[in-house]
Every structure is written in C-alpha cells, then in structure tokens.
Amino acid sequence: MQLHSNSGGKSITLSDATFARGFNEALVHQVVTAVLAGGRAGTKAQKTRGMVRGGGKKPWAQKGSGQARAGSIRSPLWRGGGKTFAAVPRDFSQKVNRKMYQGAMRVILSELVRQQRVVVLSEFSVEAPKTKQLVSKLKALGLESNVLIVTEQVDEKLYLAARNLVNVEVREVTGLDPVSLVGYAKVLLTVPSIRRLEEWLA
C-alpha cells in the first residue's frame, strides 16, 4: 500500500497486514471499552445500614407512640442512615488477549489511513523544548490542534514542548493504545515509527 508523505512529496510503502485491514466495529468497541474500563479505580465504597456506627437500639416502641414504626436510626430512610444499595470496591478490568488487542490496533490504523487522518513525515522533532516552536511546526503542516504525534522512541524535548498544549499529545510506539488512536482528529507518524509499528503488529 502506498501513502503520500508530507516530506518532499515522496510516497511510502505501508504493510497491507498492518494498514489495509477491513473495519471491524465490534472488535474495536470491545478493546476500547476494555482499555477504558482498566483505567477505572473502582475504589468507591459506601455503607449499608449494618455498617454505619450506632442504630442498634429501636428508637421507640413498635406501637402506641403515634409515630411511624422504626427499627433503627441508621435506616436508609433516615438522615445519617446507610445506603440501600451501597457501592462496594470492585475490579472493572476486562480480559483482552494479545491477538485481539493487536487486531484492534491494525483495524484502527487502517481506518485512519482510509479516512486520510494520517500525516507521514520522515522525522519530526524540535530544537528546544519550547511550545512556541512546536506550535509553529504544526501550523506549517496544518495541524494546529487535536493531533497525536507518534515517535519511534521517547523524545524528551518534543514531549516537554507539547505538555502545555491541551489537544496535542506525544506518544512513543510502545505507549500507543486504541483509545489514544481514536481520540484525535489527526495522527502524525514518522517513518521510523511506522516501521516499528509494522514490526510490532506483524
């Protein structure tokens, strides 16, 4: 598969196994949902009426007082009482095997190429960790915001330059996941990062 590169108007050959897969919505949905679920803390906890301190004594006699019957001051109906269906800590993580995960990555990358949301450069860097420099470079490419920059390995200057920008993120290939790929309007890939992706997803 051929893809036009923004560096000197050249074309780059992409692996069909990685960048020319048919779209599988069910697979992408399952993997993206699993990744998002895995990021949940699951630490929310509330108390039932039995867990709240106090309330062991019946507030008043069952009959004769004229009041509605009550068995505990910690009833969910009372202020300061427990929750009827109290939340308990739980693990939200879902199992996704490697074949499914890599399959979803291939499908998403292929769809990004089809939708012309991928920008390819031979290399991309900044001379100093300055946000102004990065903004200027992105503007020259028509990528002012909502862009994911994928590098072959960690580029500290580029990472620091992008840190102040709300809709710009820098990821190395090993730090990519389906959620980050689908979350941006444009994905900027360098040629070395493409080769690394092809090697990983082969």
C-alpha positions in Angstrom: 0.0 0.0 0.0 1.3 3.4 -1.0 0.8 6.5 1.2 1.9 10.1 0.3 4.4 11.5 2.6 4.5 15.2 3.6 8.3 15.2 3.5 9.3 16.2 0.0 6.2 14.8 -1.7 7.5 11.3 -1.6 5.4 8.1 -1.3 6.0 5.5 1.4 5.1 1.8 1.1 3.0 0.5 4.0 2.4 -3.1 5.0 -1.0 -4.2 4.0 -1.1 -6.6 7.0 -1.0 -3.5 9.3 -2.5 -0.6 7.4 -5.0 -2.3 5.0 -7.4 -4.2 7.2 -11.2 -4.2 6.9 -13.1 -2.3 9.6 -14.3 -4.5 12.5 -16.5 -2.3 14.7 -17.3 -5.0 17.2 -13.6 -5.7 17.8 -12.7 -2.0 18.2 -15.6 -1.4 20.5 -14.7 -4.3 22.8 -11.0 -3.5 23.0 -11.5 0.3 23.5 -14.1 -0.4 26.2 -11.7 -2.8 27.9 -8.9 -0.3 27.9 -11.1 2.4 29.4 -12.5 0.0 32.0 -9.0 -0.9 33.0 -8.3 2.7 33.8 -11.1 2.9 36.4 -10.0 3.0 40.0 -13.0 1.0 41.3 -12.5 2.3 44.8 -15.9 3.8 45.5 -17.3 2.5 48.8 -20.5 3.3 50.8 -22.0 1.8 53.9 -25.2 -0.2 54.3 -27.4 0.3 57.4 -25.5 -2.6 59.1 -22.1 -0.9 58.5 -23.0 2.6 59.9 -22.0 3.1 63.5 -24.8 3.1 66.0 -28.5 2.4 65.5 -28.7 -0.9 67.4 -31.5 0.3 69.7 -35.1 0.6 68.5 -35.9 4.4 68.6 -39.3 3.9 70.2 -41.9 1.2 70.8 -43.5 -0.5 67.8 -47.0 0.6 68.9 -48.6 3.3 70.9 -46.4 6.3 70.2 -48.4 7.5 67.2 -45.1 7.7 65.2 -44.4 5.6 62.1 -42.7 2.3 63.1 -38.9 2.4 63.1 -36.3 -0.2 63.9 -33.1 1.7 63.7 -31.9 5.3 63.4 -29.5 4.1 60.7 -32.3 3.1 58.3 -31.7 4.3 54.7 -34.9 6.4 55.2 -33.2 8.4 57.9 -30.7 11.2 57.7 -27.4 9.7 58.7 -28.5 6.3 57.8 -26.9 3.8 55.5 -27.3 3.4 51.7 -30.0 1.0 50.4 -27.7 -0.4 47.7 -24.3 0.6 48.9 -21.4 0.6 46.3 -18.5 -1.7 47.1 -15.0 -1.6 45.7 -14.7 -3.7 42.5 -12.3 -4.5 39.7 -13.6 -3.2 36.4 -10.8 -4.7 34.3 -11.7 -7.0 31.3 -9.5 -9.6 29.8 -8.3 -8.9 26.3 -5.8 -11.3 24.7 -2.9 -10.1 22.7 -4.3 -11.3 19.4 -7.5 -9.2 19.9 -5.6 -6.1 21.1 -3.2 -6.1 18.2 -6.0 -6.9 15.8 -7.9 -3.8 17.0 -4.7 -1.7 16.6 -4.4 -2.8 12.9 -8.1 -2.1 12.2 -7.9 1.4 13.7 -4.7 2.3 11.9 -6.2 1.0 8.6 -9.3 3.1 9.2 -7.2 6.2 10.0 -5.4 5.8 6.6 -8.7 5.3 4.8 -10.1 8.5 6.3 -6.9 10.4 5.4 -6.3 11.2 9.1 -2.6 10.1 9.0 0.2 12.5 8.3 3.6 11.0 7.5 7.0 12.7 7.9 10.5 11.3 7.5 11.2 12.7 11.0 9.7 15.2 13.4 11.5 17.0 16.3 12.1 20.4 17.9 15.4 22.0 18.5 14.5 23.0 22.1 11.7 22.1 24.5 9.7 25.2 23.5 5.9 25.1 23.0 6.1 28.0 20.5 8.5 26.0 18.3 6.1 23.0 18.2 3.1 25.2 17.5 4.9 26.8 14.6 5.9 23.4 13.1 2.3 22.0 13.5 0.8 25.2 12.0 3.1 24.8 8.9 1.6 21.3 8.5 -2.0 22.4 9.0 -2.1 20.6 12.3 -2.9 23.3 14.9 -4.8 21.2 17.4 -6.3 17.7 18.1 -3.2 15.8 16.9 -1.4 12.8 18.2 2.3 12.7 17.5 3.8 9.2 17.4 7.6 8.8 17.6 9.8 5.7 17.5 11.2 6.3 20.9 11.0 8.8 23.7 11.8 12.4 22.6 12.1 14.4 25.8 12.3 17.8 24.0 9.2 17.1 22.0 7.3 15.8 25.0 8.1 18.9 27.1 7.2 21.2 24.2 3.8 19.5 23.8 3.0 19.3 27.5 1.3 22.7 27.7 -0.9 22.1 24.6 -4.4 20.8 25.5 -5.2 18.9 22.3 -1.7 17.7 21.3 -0.1 14.6 22.7 3.2 12.9 22.1 3.4 9.1 22.4 6.1 6.6 21.5 5.1 3.5 19.7 5.3 1.2 22.7 3.0 3.6 24.6 0.3 3.6 22.0 -3.2 2.2 22.7 -6.5 2.0 20.8 -8.1 4.8 22.9 -5.3 7.3 22.1 -5.5 6.5 18.4 -9.3 7.0 18.1 -9.3 10.1 20.3 -7.6 12.5 17.9 -8.6 14.0 14.5 -5.1 13.6 13.1 -2.2 11.2 13.8 1.3 12.3 12.9 3.6 9.3 12.2 7.3 9.4 11.4 8.7 6.8 9.0 10.7 5.1 11.8 7.6 4.9 14.0 5.7 3.3 11.0 8.4 0.6 10.6 8.3 0.0 14.4 4.5 -0.4 14.3 4.7 -2.8 11.4 7.3 -4.9 13.3 5.1 -4.9 16.4 1.8 -5.7 14.6 3.2 -8.1 12.0 
